[in-house]
Amino acid sequence: MKRRHLRTAALATAACGTLLASAACGSGFDDNAGQSTTPQSSGPASLQILIGSSGDAETAAVKDAAAAWAKTSGNGATVTPAQDLTQQLGQAFAGDNPPDVFYVDAARFADYASVGALEPYGDKISNPDDFYESLRTTFTRDGKFYCVPKDFSTLALIVNNDMWKKAGLGDSDVPTTWEQLTSVSEKIKAKGVVPLALGDTRDRIGAFMVQAGGWLTSPDGKRATADSPENLKALDYVRSMLKGGLAKYPKKLDSGWGGEAFGKAKAAMTIEGNWIKGAMKADYPDLKYTAYELPAGPKGKGTLSFTNCWGIAAKSKHKEQAVGFVEAMTKVDQQMAFARAFGVMPSRQSAKDQFTKEFPDDTAFANGADYAQGPVNAPKMDSVLADFDAGLQQLDTTAPKTILARMQKNTEDALTG
């Protein structure tokens, strides 16, 4: 089972290093992102489009949409699914031959934007404010809205309906606060069941930091904010859940990720994204579950968002045509077609009512867009974040303050290095 948003840090770092090195060695990128004077071709263009596909359904859907756009616009569009998007983009930029349009993972965005590889075209798309604010922020740097989000995912609390009932719990027991999550977990544990399978990285534990009012960097990605009272409160809470047996990491449940532990009924709850729907359908089709918004913390609701944008190369000779392509890909009707084809959520707010009406089981995920936190928006952070994850994996035996202080120092070094 392919798990979205889990990356091989070493490979990503190597590929990104290639990109950054190319910028330093005269590839033509500079700090004036998108200010390039690349000659533009008028008339019909043949766009090269590189995507990081989740599978055959996504590849077919994007190819069909590209073909329809090409037919109506008089342009050409060749869609290529990457074997490893980060690596192939790094090589393409290093070779000074990037595709015109490509997926950009939010976790990679700052690396590309910081070296001038991306065209900041976001405000050229019709009704740019219709994209969720949290997603626009994810793809904004130095005041420029670089690229529009193609879709998104958020985290929610996934509950095993049968295990919930067997623990004597009903709809009114679904936790909406940390205190209620603790209380419910204690009741489930008393029945001899592991309450919560929780992923052991920032991509899951980070949601608690947001609920406490914290995060790892400032909104503009320029300042380290890891070692804060808010983040300490969050890690203290998660640690108390782990030490009390109210939550367990997947590896403690002989599982590779929270969805697997949940699917094997080794835990009554998990915190995962809407990609769990495909995993349950494929591997555990008989399991009945419900997704709820995550419990609120001391500072309110909080979740994490995972998204890609449609990037346009600053060096593309067909920027006008590329913007036209992205415009077509992000119309509400097209976003809904993608939702039906491969289960993603539209990034336009105006599509929400239609989406939740058609996919009511995904309402909790869609609601999360209003208060979601995107990935760290700063370049050259791969090794720092990997080290932080390693610390979180030892959270039950390591003081949270120690983990946060190390993250603070490493982040400061990366941001000023």
NUMI-561828 format. One record per residue (C-alpha): residue in three letters; residue number from 1; y, z, x. Coordinates in nm, 2 decimals. Layout:
<rs>
R | r | k | north | up | east
R | ala | NUM | Y | Z | X
...
</rs>
This chain:
<rs>
R | r | k | north | up | east
R | met | 1 | 0.00 | 0.00 | 0.00
R | lys | 2 | 0.33 | -0.11 | 0.15
R | arg | 3 | 0.59 | 0.17 | 0.14
R | arg | 4 | 0.95 | 0.05 | 0.11
R | his | 5 | 1.22 | 0.19 | 0.33
R | leu | 6 | 0.99 | 0.34 | 0.59
R | arg | 7 | 1.07 | 0.17 | 0.92
R | thr | 8 | 0.92 | 0.17 | 1.27
R | ala | 9 | 1.20 | 0.33 | 1.47
R | ala | 10 | 1.11 | 0.19 | 1.81
R | leu | 11 | 1.09 | -0.17 | 1.69
R | ala | 12 | 1.41 | -0.14 | 1.49
R | thr | 13 | 1.59 | 0.02 | 1.79
R | ala | 14 | 1.47 | -0.26 | 2.02
R | ala | 15 | 1.58 | -0.53 | 1.78
R | cys | 16 | 1.91 | -0.37 | 1.72
R | gly | 17 | 1.96 | -0.32 | 2.09
R | thr | 18 | 1.91 | -0.70 | 2.13
R | leu | 19 | 2.19 | -0.76 | 1.88
R | leu | 20 | 2.43 | -0.51 | 2.04
R | ala | 21 | 2.35 | -0.64 | 2.38
R | ser | 22 | 2.43 | -0.99 | 2.27
R | ala | 23 | 2.76 | -0.88 | 2.14
R | ala | 24 | 2.85 | -0.72 | 2.47
R | cys | 25 | 2.74 | -1.03 | 2.67
R | gly | 26 | 2.97 | -1.28 | 2.52
R | ser | 27 | 2.79 | -1.41 | 2.21
R | gly | 28 | 3.13 | -1.44 | 2.04
R | phe | 29 | 3.11 | -1.12 | 1.82
R | asp | 30 | 3.39 | -0.88 | 1.86
R | asp | 31 | 3.55 | -0.59 | 1.67
R | asn | 32 | 3.74 | -0.83 | 1.44
R | ala | 33 | 3.44 | -0.87 | 1.21
R | gly | 34 | 3.46 | -1.18 | 1.00
R | gln | 35 | 3.77 | -1.30 | 1.18
R | ser | 36 | 3.59 | -1.58 | 1.36
R | thr | 37 | 3.73 | -1.93 | 1.37
R | thr | 38 | 3.40 | -2.10 | 1.32
R | pro | 39 | 3.47 | -2.45 | 1.19
R | gln | 40 | 3.37 | -2.48 | 0.82
R | ser | 41 | 3.18 | -2.78 | 0.68
R | ser | 42 | 3.30 | -2.93 | 0.36
R | gly | 43 | 3.08 | -3.09 | 0.10
R | pro | 44 | 2.72 | -3.02 | 0.03
R | ala | 45 | 2.55 | -2.77 | 0.26
R | ser | 46 | 2.19 | -2.69 | 0.34
R | leu | 47 | 2.18 | -2.31 | 0.35
R | gln | 48 | 1.93 | -2.12 | 0.55
R | ile | 49 | 1.84 | -1.79 | 0.38
R | leu | 50 | 1.63 | -1.52 | 0.54
R | ile | 51 | 1.48 | -1.24 | 0.32
R | gly | 52 | 1.28 | -0.93 | 0.37
R | ser | 53 | 1.04 | -0.98 | 0.08
R | ser | 54 | 0.84 | -0.70 | -0.08
R | gly | 55 | 0.57 | -0.95 | -0.17
R | asp | 56 | 0.47 | -1.27 | -0.33
R | ala | 57 | 0.65 | -1.19 | -0.66
R | glu | 58 | 0.99 | -1.14 | -0.48
R | thr | 59 | 0.95 | -1.44 | -0.26
R | ala | 60 | 0.87 | -1.67 | -0.56
R | ala | 61 | 1.16 | -1.53 | -0.77
R | val | 62 | 1.42 | -1.58 | -0.49
R | lys | 63 | 1.29 | -1.93 | -0.42
R | asp | 64 | 1.31 | -2.02 | -0.78
R | ala | 65 | 1.66 | -1.88 | -0.81
R | ala | 66 | 1.77 | -2.06 | -0.50
R | ala | 67 | 1.63 | -2.39 | -0.62
R | ala | 68 | 1.81 | -2.35 | -0.95
R | trp | 69 | 2.14 | -2.29 | -0.77
R | ala | 70 | 2.08 | -2.58 | -0.54
R | lys | 71 | 2.02 | -2.81 | -0.83
R | thr | 72 | 2.34 | -2.71 | -1.01
R | ser | 73 | 2.56 | -2.69 | -0.71
R | gly | 74 | 2.45 | -3.00 | -0.52
R | asn | 75 | 2.36 | -2.80 | -0.21
R | gly | 76 | 2.04 | -2.72 | -0.04
R | ala | 77 | 1.88 | -2.38 | 0.00
R | thr | 78 | 1.58 | -2.30 | 0.22
R | val | 79 | 1.44 | -1.95 | 0.16
R | thr | 80 | 1.23 | -1.80 | 0.44
R | pro | 81 | 1.05 | -1.46 | 0.40
R | ala | 82 | 1.07 | -1.27 | 0.73
R | gln | 83 | 0.76 | -1.12 | 0.89
R | asp | 84 | 1.00 | -0.85 | 1.04
R | leu | 85 | 1.35 | -0.89 | 0.91
R | thr | 86 | 1.52 | -0.66 | 1.16
R | gln | 87 | 1.35 | -0.82 | 1.46
R | gln | 88 | 1.41 | -1.17 | 1.34
R | leu | 89 | 1.77 | -1.11 | 1.27
R | gly | 90 | 1.83 | -0.95 | 1.60
R | gln | 91 | 1.67 | -1.25 | 1.77
R | ala | 92 | 1.87 | -1.49 | 1.56
R | phe | 93 | 2.20 | -1.32 | 1.64
R | ala | 94 | 2.11 | -1.30 | 2.01
R | gly | 95 | 2.03 | -1.67 | 2.01
R | asp | 96 | 2.36 | -1.74 | 1.84
R | asn | 97 | 2.18 | -1.91 | 1.56
R | pro | 98 | 2.19 | -1.67 | 1.26
R | pro | 99 | 2.08 | -1.78 | 0.91
R | asp | 100 | 2.37 | -1.84 | 0.67
R | val | 101 | 2.26 | -1.57 | 0.42
R | phe | 102 | 2.02 | -1.28 | 0.48
R | tyr | 103 | 1.92 | -0.95 | 0.34
R | val | 104 | 2.09 | -0.65 | 0.52
R | asp | 105 | 1.92 | -0.31 | 0.48
R | ala | 106 | 2.18 | -0.04 | 0.42
R | ala | 107 | 2.04 | 0.15 | 0.72
R | arg | 108 | 2.12 | -0.15 | 0.94
R | phe | 109 | 2.45 | -0.25 | 0.79
R | ala | 110 | 2.67 | -0.06 | 1.04
R | asp | 111 | 2.49 | -0.21 | 1.34
R | tyr | 112 | 2.57 | -0.56 | 1.22
R | ala | 113 | 2.92 | -0.49 | 1.09
R | ser | 114 | 3.03 | -0.30 | 1.40
R | val | 115 | 2.97 | -0.61 | 1.63
R | gly | 116 | 3.14 | -0.86 | 1.40
R | ala | 117 | 2.81 | -1.03 | 1.29
R | leu | 118 | 2.90 | -1.01 | 0.92
R | glu | 119 | 3.15 | -1.20 | 0.71
R | pro | 120 | 3.35 | -0.95 | 0.49
R | tyr | 121 | 3.33 | -1.15 | 0.17
R | gly | 122 | 3.26 | -0.88 | -0.09
R | asp | 123 | 3.59 | -0.90 | -0.27
R | lys | 124 | 3.54 | -1.28 | -0.32
R | ile | 125 | 3.26 | -1.22 | -0.56
R | ser | 126 | 3.36 | -1.21 | -0.93
R | asn | 127 | 3.43 | -0.86 | -1.06
R | pro | 128 | 3.34 | -0.67 | -0.74
R | asp | 129 | 3.42 | -0.34 | -0.90
R | asp | 130 | 3.13 | -0.40 | -1.14
R | phe | 131 | 2.89 | -0.30 | -0.85
R | tyr | 132 | 2.82 | 0.07 | -0.85
R | glu | 133 | 3.08 | 0.26 | -0.64
R | ser | 134 | 2.80 | 0.43 | -0.44
R | leu | 135 | 2.66 | 0.09 | -0.34
R | arg | 136 | 3.00 | -0.06 | -0.26
R | thr | 137 | 3.07 | 0.24 | -0.04
R | thr | 138 | 2.74 | 0.18 | 0.14
R | phe | 139 | 2.85 | -0.17 | 0.24
R | thr | 140 | 3.22 | -0.09 | 0.32
R | arg | 141 | 3.34 | -0.03 | 0.67
R | asp | 142 | 3.70 | 0.02 | 0.80
R | gly | 143 | 3.82 | -0.05 | 0.45
R | lys | 144 | 3.64 | -0.39 | 0.41
R | phe | 145 | 3.38 | -0.45 | 0.15
R | tyr | 146 | 3.15 | -0.67 | 0.36
R | cys | 147 | 2.86 | -0.77 | 0.14
R | val | 148 | 2.75 | -0.72 | -0.22
R | pro | 149 | 2.44 | -0.52 | -0.30
R | lys | 150 | 2.15 | -0.73 | -0.44
R | asp | 151 | 1.97 | -0.44 | -0.61
R | phe | 152 | 1.89 | -0.07 | -0.54
R | ser | 153 | 1.65 | 0.22 | -0.57
R | thr | 154 | 1.71 | 0.59 | -0.61
R | leu | 155 | 1.49 | 0.90 | -0.59
R | ala | 156 | 1.37 | 1.09 | -0.90
R | leu | 157 | 1.14 | 1.38 | -0.98
R | ile | 158 | 0.80 | 1.23 | -1.08
R | val | 159 | 0.58 | 1.46 | -1.30
R | asn | 160 | 0.21 | 1.43 | -1.37
R | asn | 161 | 0.20 | 1.46 | -1.74
R | asp | 162 | -0.16 | 1.60 | -1.76
R | met | 163 | -0.11 | 1.85 | -1.48
R | trp | 164 | 0.21 | 1.96 | -1.64
R | lys | 165 | 0.05 | 2.04 | -1.97
R | lys | 166 | -0.24 | 2.22 | -1.81
R | ala | 167 | 0.01 | 2.45 | -1.64
R | gly | 168 | 0.13 | 2.54 | -1.99
R | leu | 169 | 0.46 | 2.35 | -1.95
R | gly | 170 | 0.65 | 2.13 | -2.19
R | asp | 171 | 0.95 | 1.90 | -2.20
R | ser | 172 | 1.19 | 2.20 | -2.21
R | asp | 173 | 1.05 | 2.32 | -1.87
R | val | 174 | 1.15 | 2.01 | -1.68
R | pro | 175 | 1.38 | 2.16 | -1.41
R | thr | 176 | 1.74 | 2.07 | -1.39
R | thr | 177 | 1.85 | 2.32 | -1.12
R | trp | 178 | 1.70 | 2.45 | -0.80
R | glu | 179 | 1.63 | 2.78 | -0.96
R | gln | 180 | 1.44 | 2.61 | -1.24
R | leu | 181 | 1.25 | 2.40 | -0.98
R | thr | 182 | 1.14 | 2.72 | -0.80
R | ser | 183 | 1.04 | 2.89 | -1.13
R | val | 184 | 0.84 | 2.60 | -1.26
R | ser | 185 | 0.67 | 2.55 | -0.92
R | glu | 186 | 0.56 | 2.92 | -0.92
R | lys | 187 | 0.40 | 2.87 | -1.26
R | ile | 188 | 0.22 | 2.56 | -1.14
R | lys | 189 | 0.10 | 2.73 | -0.82
R | ala | 190 | -0.04 | 3.02 | -1.03
R | lys | 191 | -0.27 | 2.76 | -1.18
R | gly | 192 | -0.41 | 2.68 | -0.84
R | val | 193 | -0.23 | 2.35 | -0.81
R | val | 194 | 0.02 | 2.23 | -0.54
R | pro | 195 | 0.35 | 2.20 | -0.72
R | leu | 196 | 0.54 | 1.95 | -0.52
R | ala | 197 | 0.45 | 1.68 | -0.26
R | leu | 198 | 0.76 | 1.62 | -0.06
R | gly | 199 | 0.82 | 1.35 | 0.20
R | asp | 200 | 0.90 | 1.50 | 0.55
R | thr | 201 | 1.20 | 1.29 | 0.64
R | arg | 202 | 1.57 | 1.27 | 0.57
R | asp | 203 | 1.49 | 0.99 | 0.32
R | arg | 204 | 1.35 | 1.26 | 0.08
R | ile | 205 | 1.48 | 1.60 | 0.21
R | gly | 206 | 1.83 | 1.45 | 0.24
R | ala | 207 | 1.86 | 1.46 | -0.14
R | phe | 208 | 1.87 | 1.84 | -0.13
R | met | 209 | 2.16 | 1.81 | 0.13
R | val | 210 | 2.36 | 1.60 | -0.11
R | gln | 211 | 2.29 | 1.84 | -0.40
R | ala | 212 | 2.43 | 2.12 | -0.18
R | gly | 213 | 2.74 | 1.92 | -0.11
R | gly | 214 | 2.65 | 1.81 | 0.24
R | trp | 215 | 2.55 | 1.50 | 0.44
R | leu | 216 | 2.50 | 1.40 | 0.80
R | thr | 217 | 2.82 | 1.21 | 0.85
R | ser | 218 | 3.16 | 1.17 | 0.69
R | pro | 219 | 3.20 | 0.90 | 0.42
R | asp | 220 | 3.34 | 0.65 | 0.67
R | gly | 221 | 3.06 | 0.72 | 0.92
R | lys | 222 | 3.30 | 0.82 | 1.19
R | arg | 223 | 3.24 | 1.20 | 1.21
R | ala | 224 | 2.93 | 1.41 | 1.24
R | thr | 225 | 2.89 | 1.67 | 0.96
R | ala | 226 | 2.53 | 1.78 | 1.00
R | asp | 227 | 2.59 | 2.14 | 1.11
R | ser | 228 | 2.75 | 2.26 | 0.79
R | pro | 229 | 2.70 | 2.55 | 0.55
R | glu | 230 | 2.61 | 2.31 | 0.28
R | asn | 231 | 2.33 | 2.14 | 0.48
R | leu | 232 | 2.21 | 2.48 | 0.60
R | lys | 233 | 2.18 | 2.60 | 0.24
R | ala | 234 | 1.98 | 2.29 | 0.16
R | leu | 235 | 1.73 | 2.32 | 0.45
R | asp | 236 | 1.70 | 2.69 | 0.38
R | tyr | 237 | 1.60 | 2.61 | 0.03
R | val | 238 | 1.35 | 2.34 | 0.12
R | arg | 239 | 1.20 | 2.57 | 0.39
R | ser | 240 | 1.16 | 2.85 | 0.13
R | met | 241 | 0.96 | 2.60 | -0.09
R | leu | 242 | 0.74 | 2.50 | 0.21
R | lys | 243 | 0.68 | 2.86 | 0.33
R | gly | 244 | 0.61 | 2.98 | -0.03
R | gly | 245 | 0.35 | 2.71 | -0.09
R | leu | 246 | 0.56 | 2.56 | -0.36
R | ala | 247 | 0.60 | 2.23 | -0.17
R | lys | 248 | 0.38 | 2.06 | 0.09
R | tyr | 249 | 0.43 | 1.76 | 0.31
R | pro | 250 | 0.20 | 1.47 | 0.24
R | lys | 251 | 0.01 | 1.50 | 0.56
R | lys | 252 | -0.08 | 1.86 | 0.45
R | leu | 253 | -0.24 | 1.69 | 0.15
R | asp | 254 | -0.43 | 1.43 | 0.35
R | ser | 255 | -0.19 | 1.16 | 0.24
R | gly | 256 | 0.04 | 0.91 | 0.40
R | trp | 257 | 0.33 | 0.96 | 0.16
R | gly | 258 | 0.43 | 1.15 | -0.15
R | gly | 259 | 0.31 | 0.88 | -0.39
R | glu | 260 | -0.04 | 0.88 | -0.25
R | ala | 261 | -0.06 | 1.26 | -0.28
R | phe | 262 | 0.07 | 1.24 | -0.63
R | gly | 263 | -0.17 | 0.95 | -0.72
R | lys | 264 | -0.47 | 1.15 | -0.59
R | ala | 265 | -0.35 | 1.44 | -0.82
R | lys | 266 | -0.31 | 1.67 | -0.52
R | ala | 267 | 0.03 | 1.77 | -0.65
R | ala | 268 | 0.18 | 1.80 | -0.99
R | met | 269 | 0.52 | 1.66 | -0.88
R | thr | 270 | 0.67 | 1.44 | -0.61
R | ile | 271 | 1.01 | 1.31 | -0.52
R | glu | 272 | 1.00 | 0.93 | -0.48
R | gly | 273 | 1.18 | 0.61 | -0.56
R | asn | 274 | 1.12 | 0.36 | -0.84
R | trp | 275 | 0.89 | 0.17 | -0.61
R | ile | 276 | 0.63 | 0.43 | -0.71
R | lys | 277 | 0.58 | 0.23 | -1.03
R | gly | 278 | 0.41 | -0.05 | -0.84
R | ala | 279 | 0.20 | 0.19 | -0.64
R | met | 280 | 0.07 | 0.38 | -0.94
R | lys | 281 | -0.01 | 0.05 | -1.13
R | ala | 282 | -0.20 | -0.09 | -0.83
R | asp | 283 | -0.38 | 0.22 | -0.70
R | tyr | 284 | -0.38 | 0.48 | -0.98
R | pro | 285 | -0.35 | 0.29 | -1.31
R | asp | 286 | -0.49 | 0.57 | -1.53
R | leu | 287 | -0.24 | 0.83 | -1.41
R | lys | 288 | 0.02 | 0.92 | -1.67
R | tyr | 289 | 0.36 | 1.03 | -1.54
R | thr | 290 | 0.72 | 1.06 | -1.62
R | ala | 291 | 1.03 | 1.02 | -1.40
R | tyr | 292 | 1.32 | 1.27 | -1.44
R | glu | 293 | 1.66 | 1.30 | -1.26
R | leu | 294 | 1.64 | 1.53 | -0.97
R | pro | 295 | 1.73 | 1.90 | -1.02
R | ala | 296 | 2.10 | 1.97 | -0.94
R | gly | 297 | 2.19 | 2.19 | -0.65
R | pro | 298 | 2.48 | 2.43 | -0.59
R | lys | 299 | 2.73 | 2.14 | -0.59
R | gly | 300 | 2.57 | 1.94 | -0.87
R | lys | 301 | 2.35 | 1.64 | -0.90
R | gly | 302 | 2.25 | 1.44 | -0.60
R | thr | 303 | 2.00 | 1.17 | -0.50
R | leu | 304 | 1.97 | 0.90 | -0.23
R | ser | 305 | 2.00 | 0.53 | -0.27
R | phe | 306 | 1.82 | 0.26 | -0.09
R | thr | 307 | 1.96 | -0.09 | -0.10
R | asn | 308 | 2.01 | -0.42 | 0.06
R | cys | 309 | 2.31 | -0.65 | 0.05
R | trp | 310 | 2.34 | -1.03 | 0.07
R | gly | 311 | 2.48 | -1.07 | 0.42
R | ile | 312 | 2.67 | -1.38 | 0.52
R | ala | 313 | 2.69 | -1.46 | 0.89
R | ala | 314 | 3.04 | -1.45 | 1.04
R | lys | 315 | 2.93 | -1.76 | 1.23
R | ser | 316 | 2.80 | -1.96 | 0.94
R | lys | 317 | 2.95 | -2.30 | 0.90
R | his | 318 | 2.90 | -2.29 | 0.52
R | lys | 319 | 3.07 | -1.96 | 0.42
R | glu | 320 | 3.22 | -2.11 | 0.10
R | gln | 321 | 2.88 | -2.24 | -0.01
R | ala | 322 | 2.71 | -1.91 | 0.09
R | val | 323 | 2.96 | -1.71 | -0.12
R | gly | 324 | 2.87 | -1.94 | -0.41
R | phe | 325 | 2.50 | -1.88 | -0.36
R | val | 326 | 2.55 | -1.50 | -0.36
R | glu | 327 | 2.77 | -1.53 | -0.67
R | ala | 328 | 2.48 | -1.69 | -0.85
R | met | 329 | 2.22 | -1.44 | -0.72
R | thr | 330 | 2.43 | -1.14 | -0.85
R | lys | 331 | 2.50 | -1.26 | -1.20
R | val | 332 | 2.37 | -1.01 | -1.46
R | asp | 333 | 2.12 | -1.26 | -1.60
R | gln | 334 | 1.98 | -1.34 | -1.26
R | gln | 335 | 1.96 | -0.97 | -1.16
R | met | 336 | 1.77 | -0.90 | -1.48
R | ala | 337 | 1.53 | -1.19 | -1.39
R | phe | 338 | 1.47 | -1.03 | -1.05
R | ala | 339 | 1.41 | -0.69 | -1.23
R | arg | 340 | 1.14 | -0.85 | -1.44
R | ala | 341 | 0.99 | -1.03 | -1.15
R | phe | 342 | 0.95 | -0.76 | -0.90
R | gly | 343 | 1.08 | -0.43 | -1.04
R | val | 344 | 1.42 | -0.38 | -0.88
R | met | 345 | 1.73 | -0.23 | -1.05
R | pro | 346 | 2.04 | -0.44 | -1.09
R | ser | 347 | 2.34 | -0.34 | -0.88
R | arg | 348 | 2.59 | -0.43 | -1.14
R | gln | 349 | 2.69 | -0.15 | -1.38
R | ser | 350 | 2.73 | -0.40 | -1.66
R | ala | 351 | 2.35 | -0.46 | -1.65
R | lys | 352 | 2.26 | -0.10 | -1.69
R | asp | 353 | 2.23 | -0.09 | -2.07
R | gln | 354 | 2.02 | -0.40 | -2.08
R | phe | 355 | 1.80 | -0.27 | -1.79
R | thr | 356 | 1.74 | 0.07 | -1.94
R | lys | 357 | 1.67 | -0.07 | -2.28
R | glu | 358 | 1.41 | -0.31 | -2.14
R | phe | 359 | 1.27 | -0.06 | -1.88
R | pro | 360 | 1.33 | 0.29 | -2.05
R | asp | 361 | 1.08 | 0.46 | -1.80
R | asp | 362 | 1.33 | 0.38 | -1.52
R | thr | 363 | 1.63 | 0.54 | -1.68
R | ala | 364 | 1.63 | 0.84 | -1.45
R | phe | 365 | 1.64 | 0.62 | -1.15
R | ala | 366 | 1.93 | 0.41 | -1.29
R | asn | 367 | 2.13 | 0.72 | -1.38
R | gly | 368 | 2.11 | 0.83 | -1.02
R | ala | 369 | 2.34 | 0.55 | -0.91
R | asp | 370 | 2.63 | 0.75 | -1.04
R | tyr | 371 | 2.59 | 1.02 | -0.78
R | ala | 372 | 2.37 | 0.87 | -0.51
R | gln | 373 | 2.43 | 0.89 | -0.14
R | gly | 374 | 2.36 | 0.59 | 0.08
R | pro | 375 | 2.21 | 0.59 | 0.43
R | val | 376 | 2.42 | 0.70 | 0.73
R | asn | 377 | 2.69 | 0.44 | 0.77
R | ala | 378 | 2.72 | 0.44 | 1.15
R | pro | 379 | 2.58 | 0.22 | 1.43
R | lys | 380 | 2.33 | 0.31 | 1.70
R | met | 381 | 2.18 | 0.60 | 1.51
R | asp | 382 | 1.82 | 0.50 | 1.51
R | ser | 383 | 1.70 | 0.74 | 1.78
R | val | 384 | 1.92 | 1.02 | 1.65
R | leu | 385 | 1.78 | 0.99 | 1.30
R | ala | 386 | 1.42 | 0.97 | 1.43
R | asp | 387 | 1.48 | 1.29 | 1.62
R | phe | 388 | 1.62 | 1.46 | 1.31
R | asp | 389 | 1.31 | 1.35 | 1.11
R | ala | 390 | 1.09 | 1.50 | 1.39
R | gly | 391 | 1.28 | 1.83 | 1.34
R | leu | 392 | 1.24 | 1.82 | 0.97
R | gln | 393 | 0.87 | 1.78 | 1.01
R | gln | 394 | 0.87 | 2.12 | 1.18
R | leu | 395 | 1.10 | 2.28 | 0.92
R | asp | 396 | 0.85 | 2.55 | 0.82
R | thr | 397 | 0.84 | 2.68 | 1.18
R | thr | 398 | 1.18 | 2.59 | 1.31
R | ala | 399 | 1.51 | 2.75 | 1.21
R | pro | 400 | 1.72 | 2.51 | 1.00
R | lys | 401 | 2.03 | 2.60 | 1.20
R | thr | 402 | 1.85 | 2.48 | 1.52
R | ile | 403 | 1.76 | 2.15 | 1.36
R | leu | 404 | 2.11 | 2.09 | 1.23
R | ala | 405 | 2.29 | 2.19 | 1.55
R | arg | 406 | 2.07 | 1.94 | 1.74
R | met | 407 | 2.15 | 1.67 | 1.49
R | gln | 408 | 2.52 | 1.75 | 1.51
R | lys | 409 | 2.53 | 1.72 | 1.89
R | asn | 410 | 2.32 | 1.40 | 1.89
R | thr | 411 | 2.53 | 1.24 | 1.63
R | glu | 412 | 2.85 | 1.33 | 1.81
R | asp | 413 | 2.71 | 1.18 | 2.13
R | ala | 414 | 2.61 | 0.86 | 1.94
R | leu | 415 | 2.95 | 0.82 | 1.77
R | thr | 416 | 3.15 | 0.87 | 2.08
R | gly | 417 | 2.91 | 0.69 | 2.32
</rs>
